[in-house]
Amino acid sequence: MPGSFFDTNVVIYIASADAAKADRAERIIGAGGTISVQVLNEIAQIARRKMGLSWTETHAFLSTLRGLLPVQPLTVETHETGLALAERYGLTTYDAMIAAAALLADCDTLWSEDMRHGMEIDDRLRIADPFRGGRRRRAGGVSSLNSRNTVRPQQESDS
């Protein structure tokens, strides 16, 4: 059964001083979904370096997340799939590993604030920014997004 996968930047908003984003993150995470070992590692780094949490507080935060959400393991298959996605779609390596974990967890939505909203990966996974407002309009009233918002794989070049 397809479901949601959460990028680090969405999960970390649970502890944000931005009440609107914290509430939104709490609502979508509360509805269920999956995270990966990479997400846990990135959260540990943020908790220690940026949030100033002690090791005890960091372990408690991570333990709470593991109790709420299934964790997709980091495997060689995740790594290989991620590299292929980075090459095919022009994603950063770390974003591609998150997308690979989401695909391997059979998720159909990847909640991320910093990946391209509406992007579809392998016709199975859609990137969604949970903090994005309504559609933005360009001059002349043309929507900045197409109807499917699909990104096609990059073409290989010989150069």
Buried (B, 14 or more C-beta within 10 A) or exposed (E): EEBBBBBBBBBBBBBBEEEEBBEBBEEBBEEEBBBBBBBBEBBBEBBBEEBEBEEEEBEEBBEEBEEBBEBBEBEEEBBEBBBBBBBBBEBEEBBBBBBBBBBBBBBBBBBBBEBBBBBBBEEEBBBBBBBEEEEEEEEEEEEEEEEEBEBEEEEEEEE
